[in-house]
């Protein structure tokens, strides 16, 4: 059984991994970003809106999530996962379902997405990564990889579920159904399984003081080059990869690939993200995290280059798989490195700041790709800029150096 010197009384830590995987299937990313392509057409057609209205709604959802996640992380550090995340999950599910009540007003639509983004901060990777990091030390990498594979599963399933809901109940019913599904999966997962980590992380007494775990404060972390190297690298990877994946169909159809085949190829990105998380998790327990990050940043770099050169057939499929592998591994390595460089005492707050940068990149990436296409008539500049962003991200993680909080040897 996995042991952790901070709280050896914690039993059955793999239940936390299982609960995290279940809850992250309906994380804010799969629910808000990867339903975008299916909901865009019916919503804009009914109201006669420009597609930019929907794009700005997604952007504002990510910006509001980025602004709120550090605050939620601070609350998790002080009061525990159950007490903070269960209300946020409930409000996120309700607010996302409420988008189905949108009147013919783009402003109201954008505001509803923004509100959902605020509450989605409690349904990000952050609380799940903290729970798993607290439950595991020596085998933390593979535990994080398996838990965070839930995001990849959700990324693969979200388009299919959304398509079914739209066909059966219309786009308004799709929002209601996605909100209900979010609550049905995430609430019991956190209440029953993930919240077990509060045995180690809950605040002492009634005052909500920080638990006596090894680590630095959020202010101390933000004053270091390591924090900003991790955060900026996450932003750049999100801009490059999350900017590219939503445009895979357009890129491939421009190469002459039929739209149905292109959509099928794009679906492999979600499956590859699952594999990327598990493979990265296995490697992180055995290889220095910087080297793992460099390898998984290089994969989408070559994939983007192949797409830019007009890849078709198996080469196009391979290129998209590399994007998914890079996306899946990035979140794993970010959570792992924060635990090793800054400890667990303020993990939620510090991860919240880093995830905020990743969320901003995920929101701005697709918009920047669209703007460059509108300006130039192709995605060539966006691809070249994304390759450069991945190179800079790799150089940033090379500067991190040795762990400050390495894994402790296990004792009988």
BAROSE-115499 format. One record per residue (C-alpha): residue number from 1; chain; residue in three letters; y, z negated, x negated. Coordinates in steps of 0.05 Angstrom, whole numbers, plus 5000, padded with zeros to 4 digits. Example, Ala and Ser with C-alpha at 12.3 -4.5 7.8 and 13.67 -1.06 7.14 Angstrom:
2
(pt 1 'A' 'ALA' (4910 4844 4754))
(pt 2 'A' 'SER' (4979 4857 4727))
***
This chain:
412
(pt 1 'A' 'UNK' (5000 5000 5000))
(pt 2 'A' 'UNK' (5070 5016 4976))
(pt 3 'A' 'UNK' (5106 4956 4946))
(pt 4 'A' 'UNK' (5180 4943 4938))
(pt 5 'A' 'UNK' (5205 4883 4901))
(pt 6 'A' 'UNK' (5264 4876 4949))
(pt 7 'A' 'UNK' (5220 4858 5007))
(pt 8 'A' 'UNK' (5145 4857 4994))
(pt 9 'A' 'UNK' (5131 4832 5065))
(pt 10 'A' 'UNK' (5144 4900 5096))
(pt 11 'A' 'UNK' (5078 4926 5123))
(pt 12 'A' 'UNK' (5055 4997 5139))
(pt 13 'A' 'UNK' (5115 5033 5108))
(pt 14 'A' 'UNK' (5085 5102 5125))
(pt 15 'A' 'UNK' (5101 5088 5198))
(pt 16 'A' 'UNK' (5174 5092 5178))
(pt 17 'A' 'UNK' (5160 5161 5148))
(pt 18 'A' 'UNK' (5125 5183 5211))
(pt 19 'A' 'UNK' (5182 5158 5255))
(pt 20 'A' 'UNK' (5234 5191 5211))
(pt 21 'A' 'UNK' (5198 5258 5214))
(pt 22 'A' 'UNK' (5196 5253 5291))
(pt 23 'A' 'UNK' (5268 5233 5297))
(pt 24 'A' 'UNK' (5294 5286 5249))
(pt 25 'A' 'UNK' (5263 5342 5290))
(pt 26 'A' 'UNK' (5324 5333 5334))
(pt 27 'A' 'UNK' (5374 5316 5279))
(pt 28 'A' 'UNK' (5445 5341 5288))
(pt 29 'A' 'UNK' (5432 5403 5246))
(pt 30 'A' 'UNK' (5376 5433 5286))
(pt 31 'A' 'UNK' (5408 5414 5352))
(pt 32 'A' 'UNK' (5480 5438 5338))
(pt 33 'A' 'UNK' (5475 5492 5284))
(pt 34 'A' 'UNK' (5408 5526 5294))
(pt 35 'A' 'UNK' (5417 5535 5369))
(pt 36 'A' 'UNK' (5482 5572 5356))
(pt 37 'A' 'UNK' (5452 5642 5353))
(pt 38 'A' 'UNK' (5417 5635 5420))
(pt 39 'A' 'UNK' (5474 5602 5459))
(pt 40 'A' 'UNK' (5530 5646 5432))
(pt 41 'A' 'UNK' (5518 5708 5474))
(pt 42 'A' 'UNK' (5507 5677 5544))
(pt 43 'A' 'UNK' (5566 5629 5537))
(pt 44 'A' 'UNK' (5616 5680 5512))
(pt 45 'A' 'UNK' (5593 5734 5561))
(pt 46 'A' 'UNK' (5600 5688 5621))
(pt 47 'A' 'UNK' (5672 5669 5603))
(pt 48 'A' 'UNK' (5693 5733 5568))
(pt 49 'A' 'UNK' (5710 5694 5504))
(pt 50 'A' 'UNK' (5715 5719 5433))
(pt 51 'A' 'UNK' (5657 5697 5390))
(pt 52 'A' 'UNK' (5707 5661 5346))
(pt 53 'A' 'UNK' (5715 5609 5401))
(pt 54 'A' 'UNK' (5642 5589 5391))
(pt 55 'A' 'UNK' (5649 5592 5315))
(pt 56 'A' 'UNK' (5707 5543 5317))
(pt 57 'A' 'UNK' (5668 5497 5363))
(pt 58 'A' 'UNK' (5612 5494 5311))
(pt 59 'A' 'UNK' (5662 5483 5255))
(pt 60 'A' 'UNK' (5697 5426 5292))
(pt 61 'A' 'UNK' (5630 5394 5307))
(pt 62 'A' 'UNK' (5614 5393 5233))
(pt 63 'A' 'UNK' (5683 5369 5213))
(pt 64 'A' 'UNK' (5680 5311 5263))
(pt 65 'A' 'UNK' (5610 5294 5239))
(pt 66 'A' 'UNK' (5633 5295 5167))
(pt 67 'A' 'UNK' (5691 5249 5183))
(pt 68 'A' 'UNK' (5648 5199 5221))
(pt 69 'A' 'UNK' (5585 5197 5179))
(pt 70 'A' 'UNK' (5613 5152 5123))
(pt 71 'A' 'UNK' (5637 5102 5176))
(pt 72 'A' 'UNK' (5569 5102 5210))
(pt 73 'A' 'UNK' (5537 5092 5142))
(pt 74 'A' 'UNK' (5581 5032 5130))
(pt 75 'A' 'UNK' (5560 5003 5197))
(pt 76 'A' 'UNK' (5486 5015 5180))
(pt 77 'A' 'UNK' (5495 4978 5114))
(pt 78 'A' 'UNK' (5525 4918 5150))
(pt 79 'A' 'UNK' (5488 4914 5216))
(pt 80 'A' 'UNK' (5422 4951 5207))
(pt 81 'A' 'UNK' (5393 5016 5232))
(pt 82 'A' 'UNK' (5372 4998 5303))
(pt 83 'A' 'UNK' (5437 4964 5323))
(pt 84 'A' 'UNK' (5479 5023 5300))
(pt 85 'A' 'UNK' (5437 5085 5309))
(pt 86 'A' 'UNK' (5407 5073 5378))
(pt 87 'A' 'UNK' (5476 5074 5413))
(pt 88 'A' 'UNK' (5498 5134 5373))
(pt 89 'A' 'UNK' (5434 5172 5390))
(pt 90 'A' 'UNK' (5445 5157 5463))
(pt 91 'A' 'UNK' (5517 5180 5462))
(pt 92 'A' 'UNK' (5500 5242 5421))
(pt 93 'A' 'UNK' (5447 5263 5472))
(pt 94 'A' 'UNK' (5495 5251 5530))
(pt 95 'A' 'UNK' (5554 5287 5497))
(pt 96 'A' 'UNK' (5512 5347 5477))
(pt 97 'A' 'UNK' (5484 5353 5547))
(pt 98 'A' 'UNK' (5555 5348 5574))
(pt 99 'A' 'UNK' (5572 5414 5540))
(pt 100 'A' 'UNK' (5532 5446 5596))
(pt 101 'A' 'UNK' (5588 5425 5644))
(pt 102 'A' 'UNK' (5640 5466 5606))
(pt 103 'A' 'UNK' (5692 5500 5651))
(pt 104 'A' 'UNK' (5724 5567 5634))
(pt 105 'A' 'UNK' (5767 5535 5580))
(pt 106 'A' 'UNK' (5754 5547 5505))
(pt 107 'A' 'UNK' (5795 5486 5488))
(pt 108 'A' 'UNK' (5750 5441 5531))
(pt 109 'A' 'UNK' (5689 5474 5500))
(pt 110 'A' 'UNK' (5713 5461 5429))
(pt 111 'A' 'UNK' (5732 5389 5447))
(pt 112 'A' 'UNK' (5663 5376 5476))
(pt 113 'A' 'UNK' (5630 5402 5413))
(pt 114 'A' 'UNK' (5677 5359 5372))
(pt 115 'A' 'UNK' (5658 5297 5412))
(pt 116 'A' 'UNK' (5584 5313 5403))
(pt 117 'A' 'UNK' (5597 5320 5328))
(pt 118 'A' 'UNK' (5627 5250 5326))
(pt 119 'A' 'UNK' (5566 5218 5357))
(pt 120 'A' 'UNK' (5518 5262 5318))
(pt 121 'A' 'UNK' (5537 5221 5256))
(pt 122 'A' 'UNK' (5485 5170 5278))
(pt 123 'A' 'UNK' (5432 5224 5282))
(pt 124 'A' 'UNK' (5440 5254 5212))
(pt 125 'A' 'UNK' (5392 5248 5154))
(pt 126 'A' 'UNK' (5430 5187 5129))
(pt 127 'A' 'UNK' (5398 5129 5167))
(pt 128 'A' 'UNK' (5328 5158 5160))
(pt 129 'A' 'UNK' (5337 5169 5085))
(pt 130 'A' 'UNK' (5360 5097 5077))
(pt 131 'A' 'UNK' (5301 5070 5116))
(pt 132 'A' 'UNK' (5251 5110 5075))
(pt 133 'A' 'UNK' (5286 5093 5009))
(pt 134 'A' 'UNK' (5282 5019 5027))
(pt 135 'A' 'UNK' (5208 5023 5044))
(pt 136 'A' 'UNK' (5188 5061 4980))
(pt 137 'A' 'UNK' (5204 5057 4907))
(pt 138 'A' 'UNK' (5151 5088 4862))
(pt 139 'A' 'UNK' (5131 5140 4914))
(pt 140 'A' 'UNK' (5200 5150 4944))
(pt 141 'A' 'UNK' (5204 5225 4929))
(pt 142 'A' 'UNK' (5143 5246 4969))
(pt 143 'A' 'UNK' (5160 5196 5024))
(pt 144 'A' 'UNK' (5230 5227 5031))
(pt 145 'A' 'UNK' (5200 5297 5028))
(pt 146 'A' 'UNK' (5151 5284 5085))
(pt 147 'A' 'UNK' (5203 5247 5128))
(pt 148 'A' 'UNK' (5258 5300 5119))
(pt 149 'A' 'UNK' (5208 5355 5135))
(pt 150 'A' 'UNK' (5226 5338 5207))
(pt 151 'A' 'UNK' (5292 5375 5197))
(pt 152 'A' 'UNK' (5254 5437 5176))
(pt 153 'A' 'UNK' (5207 5431 5236))
(pt 154 'A' 'UNK' (5268 5424 5281))
(pt 155 'A' 'UNK' (5301 5484 5249))
(pt 156 'A' 'UNK' (5239 5526 5264))
(pt 157 'A' 'UNK' (5229 5500 5335))
(pt 158 'A' 'UNK' (5302 5497 5359))
(pt 159 'A' 'UNK' (5311 5572 5370))
(pt 160 'A' 'UNK' (5246 5579 5408))
(pt 161 'A' 'UNK' (5260 5517 5452))
(pt 162 'A' 'UNK' (5330 5541 5465))
(pt 163 'A' 'UNK' (5306 5611 5483))
(pt 164 'A' 'UNK' (5257 5582 5533))
(pt 165 'A' 'UNK' (5308 5536 5565))
(pt 166 'A' 'UNK' (5359 5593 5572))
(pt 167 'A' 'UNK' (5307 5638 5605))
(pt 168 'A' 'UNK' (5284 5583 5652))
(pt 169 'A' 'UNK' (5348 5546 5669))
(pt 170 'A' 'UNK' (5407 5585 5641))
(pt 171 'A' 'UNK' (5452 5565 5583))
(pt 172 'A' 'UNK' (5479 5504 5620))
(pt 173 'A' 'UNK' (5408 5479 5631))
(pt 174 'A' 'UNK' (5394 5492 5558))
(pt 175 'A' 'UNK' (5447 5441 5538))
(pt 176 'A' 'UNK' (5420 5391 5588))
(pt 177 'A' 'UNK' (5349 5402 5562))
(pt 178 'A' 'UNK' (5368 5396 5489))
(pt 179 'A' 'UNK' (5406 5331 5502))
(pt 180 'A' 'UNK' (5346 5302 5539))
(pt 181 'A' 'UNK' (5298 5324 5484))
(pt 182 'A' 'UNK' (5342 5292 5431))
(pt 183 'A' 'UNK' (5340 5225 5467))
(pt 184 'A' 'UNK' (5266 5229 5483))
(pt 185 'A' 'UNK' (5246 5240 5410))
(pt 186 'A' 'UNK' (5298 5203 5369))
(pt 187 'A' 'UNK' (5309 5139 5409))
(pt 188 'A' 'UNK' (5237 5114 5409))
(pt 189 'A' 'UNK' (5227 5138 5338))
(pt 190 'A' 'UNK' (5283 5094 5313))
(pt 191 'A' 'UNK' (5270 5036 5361))
(pt 192 'A' 'UNK' (5195 5031 5345))
(pt 193 'A' 'UNK' (5185 5058 5275))
(pt 194 'A' 'UNK' (5247 5073 5233))
(pt 195 'A' 'UNK' (5281 5007 5252))
(pt 196 'A' 'UNK' (5224 4969 5218))
(pt 197 'A' 'UNK' (5264 4979 5153))
(pt 198 'A' 'UNK' (5315 4930 5180))
(pt 199 'A' 'UNK' (5269 4876 5152))
(pt 200 'A' 'UNK' (5299 4895 5085))
(pt 201 'A' 'UNK' (5366 4923 5105))
(pt 202 'A' 'UNK' (5391 4879 5163))
(pt 203 'A' 'UNK' (5453 4838 5148))
(pt 204 'A' 'UNK' (5443 4765 5134))
(pt 205 'A' 'UNK' (5462 4715 5189))
(pt 206 'A' 'UNK' (5510 4731 5245))
(pt 207 'A' 'UNK' (5568 4754 5203))
(pt 208 'A' 'UNK' (5540 4823 5184))
(pt 209 'A' 'UNK' (5548 4813 5109))
(pt 210 'A' 'UNK' (5517 4863 5062))
(pt 211 'A' 'UNK' (5444 4852 5044))
(pt 212 'A' 'UNK' (5430 4827 4974))
(pt 213 'A' 'UNK' (5400 4892 4948))
(pt 214 'A' 'UNK' (5412 4923 4880))
(pt 215 'A' 'UNK' (5468 4974 4879))
(pt 216 'A' 'UNK' (5542 4988 4874))
(pt 217 'A' 'UNK' (5596 4988 4927))
(pt 218 'A' 'UNK' (5622 5051 4960))
(pt 219 'A' 'UNK' (5688 5044 4923))
(pt 220 'A' 'UNK' (5652 5037 4856))
(pt 221 'A' 'UNK' (5609 5098 4871))
(pt 222 'A' 'UNK' (5669 5141 4891))
(pt 223 'A' 'UNK' (5703 5125 4824))
(pt 224 'A' 'UNK' (5647 5157 4784))
(pt 225 'A' 'UNK' (5637 5229 4762))
(pt 226 'A' 'UNK' (5565 5224 4784))
(pt 227 'A' 'UNK' (5583 5214 4857))
(pt 228 'A' 'UNK' (5631 5273 4857))
(pt 229 'A' 'UNK' (5582 5317 4820))
(pt 230 'A' 'UNK' (5529 5304 4873))
(pt 231 'A' 'UNK' (5577 5311 4931))
(pt 232 'A' 'UNK' (5610 5375 4907))
(pt 233 'A' 'UNK' (5543 5405 4888))
(pt 234 'A' 'UNK' (5519 5390 4959))
(pt 235 'A' 'UNK' (5581 5423 4988))
(pt 236 'A' 'UNK' (5572 5486 4947))
(pt 237 'A' 'UNK' (5498 5493 4963))
(pt 238 'A' 'UNK' (5513 5484 5038))
(pt 239 'A' 'UNK' (5567 5537 5036))
(pt 240 'A' 'UNK' (5521 5586 5000))
(pt 241 'A' 'UNK' (5455 5575 5036))
(pt 242 'A' 'UNK' (5478 5553 5106))
(pt 243 'A' 'UNK' (5529 5609 5103))
(pt 244 'A' 'UNK' (5475 5660 5086))
(pt 245 'A' 'UNK' (5418 5641 5133))
(pt 246 'A' 'UNK' (5455 5653 5199))
(pt 247 'A' 'UNK' (5474 5722 5174))
(pt 248 'A' 'UNK' (5405 5744 5150))
(pt 249 'A' 'UNK' (5393 5787 5212))
(pt 250 'A' 'UNK' (5459 5824 5202))
(pt 251 'A' 'UNK' (5446 5834 5128))
(pt 252 'A' 'UNK' (5376 5861 5138))
(pt 253 'A' 'UNK' (5394 5907 5197))
(pt 254 'A' 'UNK' (5449 5936 5153))
(pt 255 'A' 'UNK' (5392 5954 5104))
(pt 256 'A' 'UNK' (5357 5992 5160))
(pt 257 'A' 'UNK' (5307 5938 5181))
(pt 258 'A' 'UNK' (5296 5935 5257))
(pt 259 'A' 'UNK' (5330 5875 5290))
(pt 260 'A' 'UNK' (5264 5845 5316))
(pt 261 'A' 'UNK' (5233 5847 5247))
(pt 262 'A' 'UNK' (5296 5819 5216))
(pt 263 'A' 'UNK' (5296 5761 5265))
(pt 264 'A' 'UNK' (5223 5747 5249))
(pt 265 'A' 'UNK' (5240 5746 5174))
(pt 266 'A' 'UNK' (5297 5697 5187))
(pt 267 'A' 'UNK' (5250 5649 5221))
(pt 268 'A' 'UNK' (5213 5639 5155))
(pt 269 'A' 'UNK' (5274 5602 5128))
(pt 270 'A' 'UNK' (5257 5541 5171))
(pt 271 'A' 'UNK' (5184 5541 5150))
(pt 272 'A' 'UNK' (5205 5547 5077))
(pt 273 'A' 'UNK' (5252 5488 5086))
(pt 274 'A' 'UNK' (5192 5445 5107))
(pt 275 'A' 'UNK' (5153 5467 5045))
(pt 276 'A' 'UNK' (5215 5457 5001))
(pt 277 'A' 'UNK' (5223 5385 5023))
(pt 278 'A' 'UNK' (5150 5367 5011))
(pt 279 'A' 'UNK' (5146 5403 4944))
(pt 280 'A' 'UNK' (5211 5373 4920))
(pt 281 'A' 'UNK' (5188 5304 4942))
(pt 282 'A' 'UNK' (5125 5311 4901))
(pt 283 'A' 'UNK' (5164 5334 4840))
(pt 284 'A' 'UNK' (5217 5280 4845))
(pt 285 'A' 'UNK' (5165 5226 4834))
(pt 286 'A' 'UNK' (5142 5260 4770))
(pt 287 'A' 'UNK' (5201 5300 4741))
(pt 288 'A' 'UNK' (5273 5281 4728))
(pt 289 'A' 'UNK' (5314 5297 4791))
(pt 290 'A' 'UNK' (5364 5340 4754))
(pt 291 'A' 'UNK' (5310 5389 4733))
(pt 292 'A' 'UNK' (5282 5391 4804))
(pt 293 'A' 'UNK' (5351 5406 4832))
(pt 294 'A' 'UNK' (5364 5461 4781))
(pt 295 'A' 'UNK' (5298 5495 4799))
(pt 296 'A' 'UNK' (5313 5494 4873))
(pt 297 'A' 'UNK' (5385 5517 4864))
(pt 298 'A' 'UNK' (5360 5577 4823))
(pt 299 'A' 'UNK' (5312 5600 4878))
(pt 300 'A' 'UNK' (5365 5617 4930))
(pt 301 'A' 'UNK' (5408 5646 4875))
(pt 302 'A' 'UNK' (5356 5699 4861))
(pt 303 'A' 'UNK' (5344 5707 4936))
(pt 304 'A' 'UNK' (5417 5722 4949))
(pt 305 'A' 'UNK' (5418 5771 4891))
(pt 306 'A' 'UNK' (5358 5808 4922))
(pt 307 'A' 'UNK' (5392 5811 4990))
(pt 308 'A' 'UNK' (5455 5838 4957))
(pt 309 'A' 'UNK' (5414 5893 4924))
(pt 310 'A' 'UNK' (5385 5916 4991))
(pt 311 'A' 'UNK' (5317 5881 4991))
(pt 312 'A' 'UNK' (5268 5906 5044))
(pt 313 'A' 'UNK' (5198 5889 5067))
(pt 314 'A' 'UNK' (5163 5836 5026))
(pt 315 'A' 'UNK' (5222 5829 4980))
(pt 316 'A' 'UNK' (5268 5813 5039))
(pt 317 'A' 'UNK' (5217 5761 5064))
(pt 318 'A' 'UNK' (5213 5730 4994))
(pt 319 'A' 'UNK' (5289 5727 4990))
(pt 320 'A' 'UNK' (5295 5690 5056))
(pt 321 'A' 'UNK' (5239 5642 5036))
(pt 322 'A' 'UNK' (5278 5624 4973))
(pt 323 'A' 'UNK' (5338 5607 5016))
(pt 324 'A' 'UNK' (5296 5560 5059))
(pt 325 'A' 'UNK' (5265 5527 4998))
(pt 326 'A' 'UNK' (5333 5514 4968))
(pt 327 'A' 'UNK' (5361 5486 5033))
(pt 328 'A' 'UNK' (5301 5440 5044))
(pt 329 'A' 'UNK' (5301 5412 4973))
(pt 330 'A' 'UNK' (5376 5400 4969))
(pt 331 'A' 'UNK' (5378 5344 5021))
(pt 332 'A' 'UNK' (5317 5312 4990))
(pt 333 'A' 'UNK' (5345 5311 4920))
(pt 334 'A' 'UNK' (5413 5287 4944))
(pt 335 'A' 'UNK' (5383 5226 4979))
(pt 336 'A' 'UNK' (5337 5212 4921))
(pt 337 'A' 'UNK' (5393 5216 4869))
(pt 338 'A' 'UNK' (5439 5171 4908))
(pt 339 'A' 'UNK' (5385 5117 4910))
(pt 340 'A' 'UNK' (5371 5124 4836))
(pt 341 'A' 'UNK' (5444 5127 4812))
(pt 342 'A' 'UNK' (5477 5079 4862))
(pt 343 'A' 'UNK' (5421 5035 4889))
(pt 344 'A' 'UNK' (5408 5013 4961))
(pt 345 'A' 'UNK' (5461 4960 4974))
(pt 346 'A' 'UNK' (5511 5011 5002))
(pt 347 'A' 'UNK' (5465 5070 5008))
(pt 348 'A' 'UNK' (5487 5087 5079))
(pt 349 'A' 'UNK' (5561 5089 5062))
(pt 350 'A' 'UNK' (5551 5128 4997))
(pt 351 'A' 'UNK' (5502 5177 5028))
(pt 352 'A' 'UNK' (5550 5184 5086))
(pt 353 'A' 'UNK' (5605 5208 5040))
(pt 354 'A' 'UNK' (5558 5257 5006))
(pt 355 'A' 'UNK' (5529 5282 5071))
(pt 356 'A' 'UNK' (5600 5291 5097))
(pt 357 'A' 'UNK' (5612 5341 5041))
(pt 358 'A' 'UNK' (5546 5375 5058))
(pt 359 'A' 'UNK' (5566 5378 5132))
(pt 360 'A' 'UNK' (5634 5408 5114))
(pt 361 'A' 'UNK' (5599 5461 5073))
(pt 362 'A' 'UNK' (5551 5476 5131))
(pt 363 'A' 'UNK' (5611 5484 5178))
(pt 364 'A' 'UNK' (5655 5526 5132))
(pt 365 'A' 'UNK' (5599 5569 5102))
(pt 366 'A' 'UNK' (5584 5613 5163))
(pt 367 'A' 'UNK' (5659 5619 5179))
(pt 368 'A' 'UNK' (5675 5640 5107))
(pt 369 'A' 'UNK' (5620 5692 5109))
(pt 370 'A' 'UNK' (5648 5719 5174))
(pt 371 'A' 'UNK' (5719 5722 5147))
(pt 372 'A' 'UNK' (5698 5759 5084))
(pt 373 'A' 'UNK' (5659 5809 5127))
(pt 374 'A' 'UNK' (5719 5820 5172))
(pt 375 'A' 'UNK' (5763 5832 5110))
(pt 376 'A' 'UNK' (5717 5877 5070))
(pt 377 'A' 'UNK' (5667 5906 5120))
(pt 378 'A' 'UNK' (5607 5880 5082))
(pt 379 'A' 'UNK' (5575 5815 5057))
(pt 380 'A' 'UNK' (5576 5836 4984))
(pt 381 'A' 'UNK' (5634 5790 4965))
(pt 382 'A' 'UNK' (5604 5731 5004))
(pt 383 'A' 'UNK' (5538 5740 4968))
(pt 384 'A' 'UNK' (5571 5743 4900))
(pt 385 'A' 'UNK' (5614 5682 4915))
(pt 386 'A' 'UNK' (5552 5644 4939))
(pt 387 'A' 'UNK' (5514 5661 4875))
(pt 388 'A' 'UNK' (5573 5634 4835))
(pt 389 'A' 'UNK' (5574 5571 4878))
(pt 390 'A' 'UNK' (5501 5557 4863))
(pt 391 'A' 'UNK' (5513 5566 4788))
(pt 392 'A' 'UNK' (5570 5515 4791))
(pt 393 'A' 'UNK' (5526 5467 4831))
(pt 394 'A' 'UNK' (5473 5471 4777))
(pt 395 'A' 'UNK' (5523 5457 4723))
(pt 396 'A' 'UNK' (5548 5396 4761))
(pt 397 'A' 'UNK' (5480 5363 4767))
(pt 398 'A' 'UNK' (5467 5375 4693))
(pt 399 'A' 'UNK' (5521 5323 4679))
(pt 400 'A' 'UNK' (5487 5265 4715))
(pt 401 'A' 'UNK' (5448 5233 4659))
(pt 402 'A' 'UNK' (5396 5178 4663))
(pt 403 'A' 'UNK' (5382 5138 4727))
(pt 404 'A' 'UNK' (5420 5073 4737))
(pt 405 'A' 'UNK' (5367 5045 4784))
(pt 406 'A' 'UNK' (5299 5074 4762))
(pt 407 'A' 'UNK' (5235 5059 4798))
(pt 408 'A' 'UNK' (5207 4990 4782))
(pt 409 'A' 'UNK' (5134 4984 4758))
(pt 410 'A' 'UNK' (5086 4961 4812))
(pt 411 'A' 'UNK' (5051 4894 4803))
(pt 412 'A' 'UNK' (4985 4872 4831))
***
